[in-house]
């Protein structure tokens, strides 16, 4: 027998206890109760079927267990006892314990959620052992007393009876932790504060709720059995891990109803497919009404529903097909970039998807790339176009094989690995047209020798009439001839050489000489072609030595290399031969020439060679015997680096020898004596003035110009002079050497205080405006530059020659 302690009043659908069915009858699959006010679930929990009030202290009923397979039966008696009586017994027992231990302890206490009363509802009595000897007053505190929710509980001050004043929702407050106090009349605490938890027993008052009002799932068409579609989920606010929150899922309805394709796992809510017959082209969307029920799915459990929208995703299970096996189209010859045919197809897959969009391919007949086929994105038709002109004389019809598939692989092909393609034949008829001349090939090649005689005939460009396949009736015109080397015959197209052809005048030399020709028929239609003339080289250019002047530093450099080039083609070019060409005995004795490679030779000198400049004639010969001779200037110089000799050679033309310098000095002395005599005569004639002691200090000034310089000499007292670069209180002047820094300077002679260009005759007076101190009258003349030049130049030349030969 199973004894259950219950309150005197029981609400509907309340758990009042549990029966251990497994120990009694494990294989039982039918559970019934003899009392209709109570029902027993599969886990052994006992529930009230409706509100029950126990009229007496006890009530009993029987639980019948049956096994439908073996027809075996068992009975379990259940006795319900009033809880107040049990509490009294426990209180007596606890009182004895408290007296033995001299302490008070909480009695386990609970209250039913949403209790119907009557209120105030007695919960339990709290007593202290100190009440045996003292007058004890009881009080409580905590949530539900002096904290929200306020005044839910109170305790009788004298008796310790604990009451609840109104119903409680467990989902809001599942337990109340109260503190009970026992004190004497004078406020003395008889015992320590007593924790007094009050648990709110759950009742199934909350419906399970789906997390979404409408679920949306997708599943590919043709999915295998057991493919997961999605997961549904619900929650229940009742106490976890109880029958009130044990949920079961099920499918109530499917639209369209047949065939049933989906199932849901009762515990997890996972929706899967139960049939492989899922074709989007038949049904593309399903609607499921799903249900969730607590109490482990028992018929008295609370339920909720939701909707699942399942969309069948398209897969490429329908291959595109042509509506017919053969098509025909026509096109004018020479037309291109024109559409000639549209080819429709059929495909049952989802429109505007990759499974529906077609890809067309020309499988055969388009080896020359004259056709192109594309897909019209709006109609999914194949658009066949001609992209290169067709020639009626070559092909009067073209047969194309067209294939079509989708952007994504066909489902069956993915499974088998074999590519399938629907095919159709297209016959393209080419329509004939009266065409103009045809220049084919666009470039024609001929060859002619360089330096061909003027008037020579050359085969010209040949065009033809595509209708007659000959050149009759065509006229030719030259459009471009860069060098104007040829003329063209209008009727035959032959070329005539009008100028000497020079291959070396072309740039680059090895390219063909292109002549553009136009062919015109009788109707004025034309075509253009290129005549590429390959000018065959002849050996008309002798090799040429690149160097003209060389410097060899003796003894640091024992040789120098010379090289040659030939403008002709390599067959008429190197290897070259280098030889001394009829050299003088001196050159032949000193210099030797030795071949270095095909285009260079080495010029060497003997140790006893004199340092000077040599003129060496050298002959160079190409492989075909064409030769040329060149006199090479070689400066054999005593230097460290050739640049030193180059600088010396620049100044060698103005260097003076020792005899030339001596002649200059003698000339200066002679002129000085003449000037001295003239000055003395002039001074004596002018009122008997005496010459100053420094009269001999007559001036020689330097002018760095080829003509007389601009320097002026004057004296404020008739004798004292000033120049642009020198001033002194007495008779002054400048005398410089004839050679300075490699340049040549002219020497001017001063007479008295005048320059040679101050006047042209004796007795004439001139004003020197450039003199500091005002103008002055003079009666003396300076010798002209031409007079000075006529005197010194022959002597300088003689001395210079002597210096070189010495």
C-alpha positions in Angstrom: 0.0 0.0 0.0 1.1 3.5 -0.8 0.3 6.3 1.7 0.2 9.9 0.5 -0.2 12.9 2.9 -2.4 15.5 1.2 -4.2 18.7 2.3 -8.0 18.5 2.9 -8.6 20.5 -0.3 -7.0 19.6 -3.6 -7.2 21.7 -6.8 -7.7 20.2 -10.2 -4.7 18.8 -12.1 -2.5 18.8 -9.0 0.3 16.3 -8.3 -0.3 14.7 -4.9 2.3 12.0 -4.9 4.1 9.2 -6.8 3.7 5.5 -7.1 6.7 3.3 -8.0 5.3 1.4 -11.0 8.6 -0.3 -12.1 9.0 -2.2 -8.9 5.5 -3.4 -9.0 4.9 -4.2 -12.7 7.6 -3.1 -15.1 5.9 -4.3 -18.3 2.6 -2.6 -17.6 1.4 -0.5 -20.6 -2.2 0.3 -19.3 -2.6 2.3 -16.1 -6.0 3.1 -14.7 -7.5 4.4 -11.4 -10.5 3.1 -9.6 -11.3 6.6 -8.4 -12.3 9.0 -11.3 -11.1 11.9 -9.2 -7.5 10.8 -9.6 -5.4 9.7 -12.6 -1.9 8.1 -12.7 0.6 8.9 -15.5 3.3 6.6 -16.9 6.0 7.9 -14.6 3.8 6.9 -11.5 2.8 10.5 -10.6 -0.7 10.8 -9.2 -2.8 13.8 -10.3 -6.2 15.1 -9.4 -8.6 15.1 -12.3 -10.8 17.9 -10.7 -11.1 19.8 -7.5 -11.3 17.4 -4.5 -12.3 18.0 -0.9 -11.5 15.3 1.6 -14.5 14.9 3.8 -12.8 12.5 6.2 -9.2 12.1 7.4 -8.7 9.2 5.0 -9.5 8.3 1.4 -8.3 5.3 -0.6 -8.4 4.0 -4.2 -6.7 1.4 -6.3 -4.3 1.7 -9.3 -4.8 -1.1 -11.8 -1.8 -2.1 -14.0 -2.2 -4.3 -17.1 0.1 -5.8 -19.7 -1.8 -6.0 -23.0 0.6 -8.6 -24.5 0.6 -11.1 -21.6 -2.9 -10.0 -20.2 -1.2 -9.9 -16.7 -2.7 -7.5 -14.1 -1.5 -6.0 -10.8 -3.2 -3.7 -8.2 -1.6 -1.0 -6.0 -3.7 0.3 -3.1 -3.3 4.1 -2.4 -4.3 5.7 0.9 -4.7 9.4 1.2 -4.3 10.9 4.7 -5.2 14.4 5.8 -2.1 16.5 6.1 -3.2 18.3 9.3 -3.2 15.1 11.2 0.3 14.2 9.9 1.6 17.6 10.8 0.2 17.2 14.4 2.1 13.9 14.7 5.3 15.4 13.3 4.8 18.4 15.6 4.6 16.1 18.6 7.6 14.3 17.5 9.5 17.4 16.8 8.5 18.8 20.2 10.0 15.9 22.0 13.2 16.4 20.0 13.3 20.1 20.8 12.8 19.4 24.5 15.7 16.9 24.4 18.0 19.3 22.5 16.7 22.6 24.0 16.3 24.2 20.6 13.6 25.0 17.9 13.8 23.9 14.3 11.8 24.6 11.1 9.1 22.2 10.0 9.2 21.6 6.2 6.4 23.7 4.8 4.9 24.3 1.3 1.8 25.8 -0.2 0.0 25.1 -3.4 0.3 27.6 -6.2 -2.9 29.5 -7.0 -4.6 28.0 -3.9 -8.3 28.6 -3.6 -8.2 29.0 0.2 -10.1 29.5 2.4 -7.9 32.4 3.4 -6.2 33.1 5.6 -4.8 29.6 4.9 -3.1 27.8 7.7 0.4 26.7 6.8 2.0 25.4 10.0 2.7 26.1 13.7 6.1 27.4 15.0 6.9 26.6 18.6 9.9 27.2 20.8 11.0 24.9 23.8 11.3 28.1 25.8 7.5 28.2 25.9 7.7 25.4 28.6 9.0 27.9 31.1 8.3 31.3 29.7 5.6 33.2 27.9 6.8 33.4 24.4 5.7 35.8 21.6 6.3 34.9 17.9 7.1 37.1 15.0 8.3 36.8 11.4 10.1 38.9 8.8 11.3 38.5 5.2 9.9 38.7 1.7 6.1 38.4 1.9 6.0 40.0 5.3 7.8 43.3 5.5 9.2 43.0 1.9 7.4 42.8 -1.4 4.9 41.2 -1.7 3.9 42.8 1.6 1.5 41.2 4.1 1.4 37.9 2.3 2.2 35.9 5.5 1.5 36.6 9.2 2.0 34.6 12.4 -0.2 34.5 15.5 1.8 36.2 18.3 0.8 33.8 21.0 0.3 30.5 19.2 3.0 30.6 16.4 0.4 29.6 13.8 1.6 30.7 10.3 -1.0 31.8 7.7 -1.1 32.9 4.1 -3.4 35.7 3.1 -3.9 35.2 -0.6 -3.0 33.0 -3.7 0.6 33.0 -4.9 2.0 32.5 -8.5 5.0 30.2 -8.4 6.3 31.7 -11.7 6.6 35.0 -9.8 7.7 33.7 -6.4 8.9 30.0 -6.1 10.0 30.2 -2.5 9.8 32.5 0.5 12.6 32.6 2.9 11.1 33.8 6.2 12.8 34.3 9.5 10.9 33.4 12.7 11.7 35.0 16.1 10.8 33.8 19.7 11.0 36.4 22.5 9.8 36.8 26.1 7.5 39.5 27.3 10.3 41.7 28.3 11.9 41.5 24.8 14.5 38.8 25.6 15.2 36.5 22.7 14.4 33.0 23.9 16.0 31.2 20.9 18.1 32.1 17.9 16.2 33.3 14.8 14.7 30.4 12.9 15.0 30.2 9.0 11.6 29.3 7.7 11.5 28.5 4.0 8.1 28.2 2.4 8.1 26.5 -1.0 5.3 27.2 -3.5 4.3 23.9 -5.1 3.9 24.3 -8.9 0.7 23.5 -10.8 0.3 23.2 -14.5 -1.0 26.7 -15.1 1.2 27.8 -18.1 0.8 26.8 -21.6 3.9 25.9 -23.6 4.7 28.6 -26.1 6.6 28.2 -29.4 9.6 30.5 -29.9 8.3 31.7 -33.2 4.7 32.2 -34.5 5.7 31.1 -38.0 8.8 29.0 -38.9 10.3 29.2 -42.4 12.5 26.4 -43.6 13.9 25.3 -47.0 14.6 21.8 -48.3 16.1 20.8 -51.7 13.9 18.9 -54.0 14.7 15.3 -54.3 16.3 15.2 -50.8 17.0 11.8 -49.4 15.0 10.2 -46.6 15.8 11.6 -43.2 17.0 15.0 -44.5 16.7 17.6 -41.7 14.4 20.4 -42.6 14.5 22.5 -39.4 14.0 22.5 -35.7 10.9 23.8 -33.8 11.2 24.8 -30.1 8.8 25.7 -27.3 9.2 26.9 -23.7 7.0 26.4 -20.6 7.2 28.7 -17.6 6.2 26.0 -15.1 8.7 24.3 -12.8 11.5 22.7 -14.8 12.1 18.9 -14.7 8.5 18.2 -13.9 5.7 16.8 -15.9 4.4 20.3 -16.3 7.4 21.2 -18.5 7.9 17.9 -20.2 6.9 18.7 -23.8 6.0 16.6 -26.8 5.9 17.8 -30.4 3.7 16.6 -33.2 2.4 17.5 -36.7 -1.3 18.2 -36.7 -1.8 19.1 -40.4 0.1 19.3 -43.7 -1.0 21.3 -46.7 -1.2 20.0 -49.3 -2.3 16.9 -47.4 -0.9 14.1 -49.7 1.6 12.8 -49.8 2.9 13.1 -46.2 6.5 14.1 -46.5 7.5 15.3 -43.1 7.7 14.1 -39.5 8.8 15.7 -36.2 10.7 14.1 -33.4 8.4 14.3 -30.3 11.2 15.2 -27.9 13.7 17.3 -29.9 11.3 19.1 -32.4 13.5 18.2 -35.4 11.5 18.1 -38.6 12.8 15.6 -41.2 11.7 14.2 -44.6 10.0 10.8 -44.6 9.7 10.5 -48.4 12.0 11.0 -51.3 9.1 12.1 -53.6 9.6 15.8 -53.3 9.4 17.5 -56.7 9.4 21.4 -56.8 7.8 21.3 -60.2 4.8 19.5 -58.6 4.6 21.3 -55.2 7.0 24.1 -54.3 5.7 25.0 -50.8 4.3 23.1 -47.9 2.5 24.4 -44.8 2.7 22.4 -41.5 0.6 23.0 -38.4 2.7 21.8 -35.5 1.6 21.2 -31.8 3.4 21.1 -28.5 1.8 19.6 -25.4 3.1 19.5 -21.8 2.5 16.6 -19.3 4.6 14.5 -21.6 1.9 14.6 -24.3 -0.9 13.2 -22.1 -4.3 14.1 -23.3 -4.9 16.4 -20.3 -1.7 18.4 -21.0 -1.8 22.0 -22.1 -1.2 22.6 -25.8 -0.1 25.3 -28.3 0.3 25.4 -32.0 2.5 27.1 -34.6 2.9 27.2 -38.4 5.9 25.9 -40.4 6.4 27.2 -44.0 8.6 24.8 -45.9 9.8 25.9 -49.3 11.1 23.3 -51.7 14.4 24.6 -53.2 14.9 24.0 -56.9 17.6 21.7 -58.1 18.7 21.2 -61.7 16.7 18.0 -62.2 15.2 19.1 -65.5 17.6 19.4 -68.5 16.9 22.1 -71.1 15.6 20.7 -74.4 15.3 22.1 -77.9 11.8 22.3 -79.3 12.9 20.7 -82.6 16.0 18.8 -83.8 16.9 21.0 -86.9 16.7 24.7 -87.7 17.5 26.7 -90.9 18.8 30.3 -91.3 20.2 32.4 -94.1 22.7 35.3 -94.3 24.1 37.6 -97.0 27.7 37.0 -97.8 30.2 39.5 -96.4 27.7 40.4 -93.7 28.9 40.2 -90.1 27.9 41.2 -86.6 24.3 40.3 -87.6 21.7 38.1 -85.8 20.5 35.2 -88.1 18.5 32.9 -85.8 16.8 32.6 -82.3 16.6 29.1 -80.9 14.0 28.6 -78.1 14.3 25.9 -75.4 12.2 24.4 -72.7 13.2 24.0 -69.0 10.9 23.2 -66.1 13.2 24.4 -63.4 12.7 27.7 -61.5 12.6 30.6 -63.9 15.5 33.1 -63.8 17.6 30.7 -61.6 20.9 29.1 -62.5 19.0 25.8 -63.0 16.9 27.5 -65.7 19.3 29.8 -67.5 20.7 28.2 -70.6 24.3 28.0 -71.9 24.6 27.4 -75.7 27.7 26.0 -77.4 28.6 25.5 -81.0 29.9 22.0 -81.0 30.8 21.6 -84.7 31.0 23.7 -87.9 32.6 26.8 -86.4 36.2 25.9 -86.7 37.0 29.3 -88.4 35.2 31.3 -85.6 32.7 32.9 -88.0 29.7 32.3 -85.7 28.8 33.1 -82.1 25.9 32.1 -80.0 24.7 33.8 -76.8 21.8 33.6 -74.4 19.0 36.2 -74.3 18.6 36.7 -70.5 15.0 37.8 -70.9 13.7 34.9 -73.0 16.4 32.3 -72.4 16.7 31.8 -76.2 19.9 31.1 -78.0 20.9 34.0 -80.3 23.0 32.9 -83.3 25.1 35.6 -84.9 27.7 35.9 -87.7 30.8 37.7 -86.5 33.1 37.2 -89.5 32.0 37.6 -93.2 31.1 34.5 -95.1 32.1 34.0 -98.7 29.5 32.5 -101.0 32.2 31.3 -103.5 33.9 29.3 -100.7 30.9 28.0 -98.7 27.3 28.1 -100.0 26.0 26.6 -96.7 27.4 25.9 -93.3 26.0 23.2 -90.9 26.4 23.9 -87.2 25.7 21.5 -84.3 24.4 23.4 -81.3 24.4 22.1 -77.7 22.7 23.4 -74.6 22.9 22.9 -70.9 22.4 25.0 -67.7 24.7 27.2 -65.7 24.9 24.6 -63.0 25.5 20.9 -63.7 22.6 18.6 -64.2 21.7 16.6 -61.0 21.9 13.3 -62.8 25.3 14.2 -64.3 26.7 14.9 -60.8 25.6 11.5 -59.7 27.0 9.6 -62.8 29.9 11.8 -63.7 28.9 11.8 -67.3 28.0 15.1 -69.0 24.8 15.0 -71.1 23.8 17.8 -73.5 20.7 18.3 -75.7 21.7 18.9 -79.3 20.3 20.4 -82.5 21.5 21.0 -86.1 21.4 24.5 -87.7 21.9 24.9 -91.5 23.1 28.4 -92.5 22.5 29.3 -96.2 24.9 31.9 -97.6 23.3 34.3 -100.2 25.4 35.4 -103.1 26.3 39.1 -103.7 28.0 41.0 -106.5 31.2 41.9 -104.7 34.0 44.3 -105.5 37.7 43.2 -106.1 39.3 41.2 -103.4 42.9 41.9 -102.2 43.9 38.5 -100.9 46.2 37.9 -99.3 46.4 41.4 -97.8 50.2 41.4 -98.0 52.1 40.0 -101.0 55.9 39.7 -101.1 58.4 40.3 -104.0 62.2 40.6 -104.1 64.5 42.9 -106.1 68.2 43.6 -106.0 69.6 46.8 -104.6 70.8 49.4 -107.2 68.6 48.0 -109.9 68.6 50.1 -113.0 66.0 52.8 -113.4 63.2 51.5 -115.6 63.4 47.9 -114.4 60.1 46.1 -114.2 58.8 44.4 -111.0 55.8 42.2 -110.5 53.1 44.3 -108.7 50.2 43.5 -106.4 47.6 41.1 -107.9 43.9 41.5 -106.8 41.1 39.5 -108.3 37.3 39.6 -108.9 35.7 37.0 -106.6 33.0 36.3 -109.1 35.4 35.5 -112.0 38.5 34.6 -109.9 40.7 36.7 -112.3 42.1 40.2 -112.5 40.5 41.2 -115.8 39.0 44.7 -115.7 40.8 45.9 -112.6 42.8 49.1 -112.4 45.6 49.8 -109.9 46.7 52.9 -108.1 49.7 53.5 -105.8 48.6 55.0 -102.5 51.8 55.0 -100.6 55.5 54.8 -101.6 57.7 56.3 -98.8 60.8 56.9 -101.0 59.0 57.3 -104.3 61.2 54.6 -105.7 58.7 53.0 -108.1 55.7 53.8 -110.3 52.8 51.5 -111.1 51.1 50.6 -114.3 47.4 51.3 -114.0 46.3 48.3 -116.1 48.7 45.5 -115.3 49.8 46.6 -111.8 53.5 46.1 -112.8 56.0 48.3 -110.9 58.7 50.3 -112.6 61.9 51.4 -110.8 62.0 55.2 -111.0 64.9 55.8 -108.6 67.9 53.8 -107.6 67.0 51.5 -104.7 69.3 51.9 -101.7 68.8 49.3 -99.0 71.0 51.3 -96.6 68.7 54.3 -96.9 65.8 52.3 -95.4 65.1 52.5 -91.6 65.5 49.9 -90.3 67.6 48.4 -93.0 66.4 44.8 -92.7 62.7 45.5 -92.9 60.7 45.1 -96.1 59.9 48.2 -98.1 56.1 48.5 -98.0 54.1 49.9 -101.0 50.3 50.4 -100.5 48.3 49.6 -103.7 44.5 50.1 -104.4 42.7 47.8 -106.9 39.5 49.3 -108.4 36.9 47.5 -110.5 34.7 49.0 -113.3 31.9 50.0 -110.8 34.4 51.9 -108.7 34.6 49.4 -105.9 38.0 48.9 -104.4 40.2 47.1 -102.0 43.7 47.9 -100.6 46.7 45.6 -100.3 50.3 45.9 -99.3 53.3 45.0 -101.5 56.2 44.1 -99.3 59.4 44.6 -101.3 62.4 42.8 -100.0 65.5 44.7 -101.4 68.3 42.3 -101.8 71.6 43.7 -100.7 74.6 44.2 -103.0 78.1 45.0 -101.9 78.0 48.7 -102.6 79.5 50.0 -99.4 83.2 49.6 -98.5 84.1 49.1 -94.8 85.0 52.4 -93.0 87.4 52.9 -90.1 85.6 54.6 -87.2 88.6 56.5 -85.8 90.2 59.7 -87.3 92.7 60.8 -84.6 94.3 58.7 -81.9 96.6 59.5 -79.0 99.1 57.0 -77.6 100.9 57.7 -74.4 104.5 56.5 -74.5 105.7 54.4 -72.9 102.6 53.6 -70.8 100.6 52.5 -73.9 102.2 50.1 -76.3 99.4 50.1 -78.9 95.9 51.2 -79.8 93.0 49.4 -81.4 91.1 50.5 -84.4 87.7 49.2 -85.7 85.6 49.3 -88.9 82.0 49.0 -89.9 80.2 48.1 -93.1 76.7 49.3 -93.9 76.0 46.2 -96.1 74.5 43.0 -94.9 76.7 40.6 -93.0 77.3 38.5 -96.1 79.1 41.5 -97.6 80.6 42.6 -94.3 83.1 41.2 -91.8 85.6 39.6 -91.3 87.7 42.6 -92.4 91.3 42.6 -93.4 93.5 45.5 -92.1 96.7 46.5 -93.9 99.2 49.4 -94.0 98.6 51.1 -97.4 101.9 52.1 -99.1 103.4 53.5 -95.9 106.4 55.8 -96.0 109.7 54.1 -94.9 109.5 55.9 -91.6 105.9 54.6 -90.9 106.8 51.1 -92.1 109.8 51.1 -89.8 108.0 52.2 -86.7 104.4 51.0 -86.9 102.9 47.4 -87.2 99.3 46.3 -87.7 97.9 43.1 -86.4 94.3 41.6 -86.7 92.4 41.4 -83.4 89.0 40.1 -84.4 86.6 40.3 -87.4 86.1 44.0 -87.1 89.2 45.3 -85.3 93.0 45.5 -85.6 95.8 46.6 -83.2 98.3 49.3 -84.2 101.6 49.0 -82.3 104.9 51.1 -82.4 108.5 50.1 -81.9 110.4 51.3 -78.8 112.7 53.6 -80.7 109.8 55.6 -82.1 110.1 59.4 -81.8 107.4 61.3 -79.9 105.5 63.2 -82.6 102.3 63.0 -84.7 102.2 60.4 -87.6 100.0 60.1 -90.6 99.4 56.4 -91.2 97.4 55.2 -94.2 95.4 52.0 -93.5 93.4 49.9 -95.9 90.4 47.7 -94.8 88.8 45.1 -97.0 85.5 43.2 -96.5 84.9 39.6 -97.2 83.7 40.3 -100.8 86.8 42.3 -101.6 85.4 45.8 -101.3 88.0 48.1 -99.7 88.7 51.6 -98.6 91.9 53.5 -97.4 92.0 56.1 -94.7 94.9 58.1 -93.4 94.8 57.9 -89.6 96.4 60.6 -87.5 98.3 59.1 -84.6 99.8 61.3 -81.9 102.6 59.5 -80.1 103.0 61.6 -77.0 105.0 61.6 -73.9 102.2 61.6 -71.3 100.4 59.6 -68.6 96.9 60.0 -70.0 95.8 60.8 -73.6 93.8 63.8 -72.4 97.1 65.6 -71.6 98.3 65.4 -75.2 94.9 66.5 -76.5 95.3 69.8 -74.4 98.9 70.3 -75.6 97.9 69.8 -79.2 95.4 72.6 -78.9 98.0 75.1 -77.8 100.8 73.9 -80.1 99.7 76.2 -82.9 100.6 79.3 -80.8 103.8 78.2 -79.0 106.9 80.3 -79.9 110.4 78.9 -80.1 113.4 80.5 -78.5 114.5 82.3 -81.7 111.1 83.8 -82.1 111.2 85.2 -78.5 114.7 86.6 -79.2 113.5 88.3 -82.3 110.6 89.9 -80.4 113.0 91.3 -77.8 115.3 92.8 -80.4 112.4 94.4 -82.1 111.2 95.9 -78.9 114.6 97.3 -78.1 114.8 98.9 -81.6 111.5 100.5 -81.3 112.3 101.7 -77.8 115.3 103.6 -79.0 113.3 105.2 -81.8 110.6 106.3 -79.4 113.2 107.8 -77.1 114.7 109.9 -79.9 111.3 111.1 -80.9 110.3 112.1 -77.4 113.5 114.0 -76.9 112.9 116.0 -80.1 109.3 116.9 -79.1 110.2 118.1 -75.7 113.1 120.3 -76.9 110.7 121.9 -79.5 108.1 122.7 -76.9 109.4 126.0 -75.2 112.6 124.5 -74.1 111.0 122.1 -71.6 113.3 119.7 -70.0 112.7 116.0 -69.9 112.1 114.5 -66.5 114.6 112.0 -65.2 112.2 109.2 -65.8 111.7 109.9 -69.5 113.1 106.6 -70.3 110.2 105.0 -68.6 108.1 105.0 -71.7 105.2 102.6 -71.7 104.6 99.3 -73.2 101.0 98.1 -72.5 99.4 94.7 -73.2 96.2 94.3 -75.2 94.5 90.9 -75.3 92.9 91.5 -78.6 94.1 91.0 -82.1 93.6 94.7 -82.9 95.0 97.5 -80.7 93.5 97.5 -77.3 91.2 100.0 -75.7 93.7 100.9 -72.9 94.5 104.6 -72.7 97.6 106.4 -71.2 97.5 110.1 -70.3 99.4 112.4 -68.0 98.2 115.5 -66.1 101.5 117.2 -66.5 102.5 115.9 -69.9 104.6 113.0 -68.6 102.7 111.2 -65.8 100.4 108.4 -67.3 97.6 106.2 -66.1 96.2 102.9 -67.5 93.1 101.0 -66.7 95.1 98.6 -64.5 97.9 100.8 -63.2 98.5 104.4 -61.9 101.6 106.2 -60.6 102.6 109.7 -60.0 105.3 109.5 -62.7 105.7 108.3 -66.2 104.2 104.8 -66.0 103.1 101.8 -68.2 102.9 98.1 -68.4 105.1 95.7 -70.1 104.0 92.0 -70.3 105.3 89.0 -72.0 104.0 88.0 -75.4 102.8 84.6 -74.2 100.4 84.2 -71.3 98.3 81.1 -70.4 98.6 79.7 -73.9 97.1 82.8 -75.5 98.6 85.4 -77.7 98.9 89.0 -76.7 99.8 92.0 -78.8 102.2 94.6 -77.6 101.5 98.3 -78.0 104.2 100.9 -77.8 103.6 104.3 -76.2 105.2 107.5 -77.3 105.3 110.2 -74.7 101.9 110.1 -73.0 99.9 109.0 -76.0 98.8 105.7 -77.5 99.5 104.8 -81.1 95.9 105.3 -82.2 95.6 108.8 -80.5 96.5 110.6 -83.7 97.7 110.0 -87.3 100.2 112.9 -87.9 102.6 115.2 -86.2 101.4 118.6 -85.2 97.7 117.5 -84.9 96.1 118.0 -81.5 93.4 115.5 -80.2 91.3 115.3 -77.0 91.4 112.1 -74.8 88.0 112.1 -73.3 88.6 108.8 -71.5 91.4 110.2 -69.3 90.8 111.0 -65.7 91.5 114.7 -65.0 90.0 116.2 -68.2 90.9 116.3 -71.8 94.4 117.0 -73.0 96.0 118.3 -76.2 98.6 116.1 -77.8 100.8 116.5 -80.8 102.2 113.0 -80.9 101.0 109.9 -82.8 100.9 106.2 -82.0 102.2 103.8 -84.6 99.4 101.8 -86.2 98.8 98.1 -85.5 99.3 97.3 -89.2 102.8 98.8 -89.1 103.7 96.8 -86.0 102.3 93.7 -87.5 104.2 94.0 -90.8 107.4 94.3 -88.9 107.1 91.5 -86.4 105.1 88.8 -88.2 107.7 87.6 -90.7 110.3 87.4 -88.0 108.0 85.5 -85.6 107.3 82.9 -88.3 110.9 82.3 -89.0 111.8 81.8 -85.4 108.7 79.6 -84.8 109.8 77.3 -87.7 113.4 77.1 -86.3 112.0 76.3 -82.9 110.0 73.3 -84.3 112.8 71.9 -86.3 115.3 72.4 -83.5 
